Amino acid sequence: MLVLGVTLAVLLAIANKFLFVYEDPRIDEVDSALPHANCGACGEAGCRVFAEKLIAGAVSPAQCTVNAPENNAAIANFLGVDLGDQEKRVARLACAGGNHVAYMRAQYSGLQSCRGAAMVGGGGKGCAWGCLGMGDCKDVCEFGAISMDKNGLPVVDVTKCTACGDCVDVCPKQLFGLHPISHQLWVACKNLHHGNEAEAECGVACTACERCANDSPEGLITIRDNLAIIDYSKNSLASKVSIQRCPTGAIVWLDDKGNIEKGQKAKAVIRKQALPVVGHA
């Protein structure tokens, strides 16, 4: 038994020598300086993977938008690399149809979840593309960046949003998108109906009137499937001119704090209370 034990110990020692995989000790140092939210905002599977890629020079410290700026600066100084320049991205909601402007055509009763409601006749909202307002996005956000307003719409706090993408994944209507903060021109709608048909379901729906496209530099905004689409490759051409004649206020301008500005011709929303649930005639 003694001989067998010694033999196995020798074999293990030899195996350890030949199978040993070197790991740069700096990985642990960098990993400890990361927030360990493992949110994917940097584009990697987790903080450990991000740390490994930092050591390899494949990413820059600034790509971690969750980390405190001073921590990213410390990582850059430790590694002797540039901090990098990563524009902040935030979640944007392509819907402004709260319960005071958008009709419910059926009363949903069941699991209080947007995903659950969407599986039952689409959730009951007249606009098949509209937010159901049950807060799945709020519940899944680990950073407290989403709250629900009094009209049942998610509100994103851009100071807390890390662009982790959890709200994008959980929304059954696919209403969230991750955008650089410089994308200030925004279409707060996904309704594909035209004109009066769209507005009959939601007072702030895009009606495909084409005013925004006509008032904008060529190619910045096009109308596709009855919805205004912004070409963000031409974002440098964007200005508030595009929103001024929108009759419903479906296309808006967002400042760097997420505050919404509508155009001069947008009709005022007077109603404060939820609309009644009405069936189709």
N, C-alpha and C positions, 0 to 999 in steps of 0.2 A: 504493500500500500504506500509505503514511503517512497519507493522508486517511482510508482505511478504518479504520486503527487508531485514529485520533483519534475518528472517528465512533462506533465501537463503545465506546470508553472513555466518551464523553459519554452514550451510551444506557445503559450500565451504571450510571453515576453517577445518572442520572435514575431508573432502575428501583430502585436501592438506596434513594433518597430516598422514593419513593412506596410501596415494598413493605416497608420496614423495620418490623419488629415489636418494640416496646419490651418488654424483660424487666426486671422489677424486680431490681436488683443484690443485694437482700437474699436472693433465692432461693438464690444461690450460697453466701452466708454460712450460711444455715440448713441447706442441704443438706450442707455440710461438717461440721456439728455432729451429723448423724444417723449411725446405725451402718452404713448401707449393707448391711444384711443382705438387703434387698429380699424380706422374708419374707411380707409381707402381713398381719402381725399388727395393724397399725393400720387395716386395712380398705381400704388403697389399693394401687395396682399396684406401687409402689416408693417409695423414699425421695425421689426427685426430685418425683414427683407429690404426695407428702405435704408436701414443702417448699412447693410452689406453693399448696397448699390452706391451709397455715399462714399464708402471706402474705395470702391472700384472706380469712382469718378463718373459713374453713369447718370447720376442725378445731382441736383444742387440743393443745398439746405433749405432754400426759400420755397421749394416745392411742398414742404410740409406747412400747409396753411393753418393747421390747428395749433401748432407750437407757438409759444410766445416769441416775438421777434428777437428778443435778447438771447433766447436759447438757441435760435437758429444762427445768430451772429457768433455765439460762443462755439458752436459746432464748426462753423466755417473757419474761425480762428484756430481751433484745435487741429483741423485737418490742413490748414494752410491753403484753403481754396476760396474762390469768390463765393459770396453769399448767394448770388444769382438774383434774378429779377422775375418774380412770379406774380402776375396780376391776380388779385383776389377774385375768386369766383363765388357766385351765390346761386341759390335756388330761386327760380322765377316761376310764378304761377300763371298759366294761360287761361285764366277764368276770373271774371269779376261778377259773376252771377250769383250774388247772395240771395237769401230767401225773400228779400224785400223788392227784388227786381226780376227774379226768375220764378216761373210757376212750377209747382209740383202737380203732376197729373194723377198721382196715386199716393196713398198713404202707406209707407213701408212700416211693417211691424216685424221685428226680428232682431237678430244679433246686431248691436250697434257698431257696425263696421262698414266702411265704404266698400270693401271687397265683398262682404256678405250681401249687402244691399244690391251691388252691381250684378250679382248672380241671380237676382230675382227681378226679372223684367227691366234690368238696367238701373234699378234704384228708385224709379217713380218720377224722376225729374223730366220736365217737358223737353228740355235740351238734353239730347242723348249724350252730348260731349261735356256737360257741365259738372262742376264739383258737387259731390253729394253731402259734403259738410259734416261728416261724422268723426273727423279728426284722426284717421289712421296715420296721417303724416305727422301730426303733433305727437302721437303716442310713440312713434318709432324714432323720433329725433332725440338722440342722446345728449344734445348740446343745448336743449331748451330754446332753440332758434325759431320754433313755430308755435304760434298761439292761434286760437280760433276767435274771430271777432263776433260781435253780437248778431251778425247776419249769417253766421255759419260758414264763413270763408277763412281759410288759413292765411295768416299774416307772417311773413318771414322777417325776422330781425337780422339784418345784414351784418350787424356787428358780432353776432353769435354764430352765424351760418359758416360752416367749414367746407361746404360743397362735398360732403361725404357721399351723397347720392341715395341715402336711405329713403327719402321722401319720393324720389324719382321711381325707385323700385316698387314701393308699396302702393302707389296711387293706381287704382284700376282704370282710371280714365286717361292715364298718361298725360297729366296736366303740368307736371313739373319738368323743368329743364335746368341744367347747370350752365350759367353764362358768366363771362367776365363782367366785372362791375361797370366797365365802359360801355356795355350794351344797354344804353339808356332808353332807346326807342324800343317799345315793346307792344306786342299785340296781346291784349288780355282776353283772348277768346279763341275757341277752337270749333265753333259752330260752323257747319258746312252748308246750312240752308241759306237761301238767298232772300234779301230784302225783307218784305213784310212777314214772310214765313219764319225767318230767324227772330225778328223783333217781337213776334206774337208770343214766343216762348220766353224771351229774356230781353228786357229793356236796354241792356248794354251790350247786346250781341253785335258782332261785325255783320253788316248787311251787304258787303261786297259792292258798295257804292262807287268805289274807285277814286274817291276824292284824295285819299292819302297818296295813292300811286301817282295821280296826276300832279300833285303838288310837290313831289319829291324828285331829286335828281334821278335821271333815267337808270332803271335797273335796281334802285335801292329797295323799292317795294313793288311787288307784283300781286295780282289777284289770281289765286289758284284754288280751284274747287270752292269758289265763293268765299274765300278767306284771304285776308291780307297776309302776305309772307314777306319778311324782311331778309334781305341778303346781307348778312353780317360781314361778308368779305369787303363790303363797301361801307362799313360802319363809320369811317372817317367823314362820310358825306351826311351822316344823320344829324338832324336838328329838329327843333320844336316846330318848324314849319309844317312838318308832315302830320302833326296831330291837330292842327288848328280847325280844320273843316270837318273832322269826323263827327257825324251827327249824334252818335250814341256814346262816344267816348271810349270805344273799344280799343283804340290805339292810343297809348299814353307815353309820357316821358317820366322816367324814374331818375331821381337824383342819387348821389352816392350813399345816401342813408336809406334808400328804398321808398322815399316819399313819392306819391303819385301826383302827376299834374296832367289834367285833361285840357283839350283844346277849347278855344273860345266859343265854338259853335256846338259843343256837346250839351245836350239837354240836361238840365239839373235833375238830380234824383231827389225827389221830395219825400217819398214814402220812407218811413223809418221802421214800420212793423212788417212782419212776414206776410206775404201774400196768402190768400186762402188756397187750400188744395181744391183744384177744379178738375173734373173729368173732361175728356174730349167730347165735343158736341156731336 
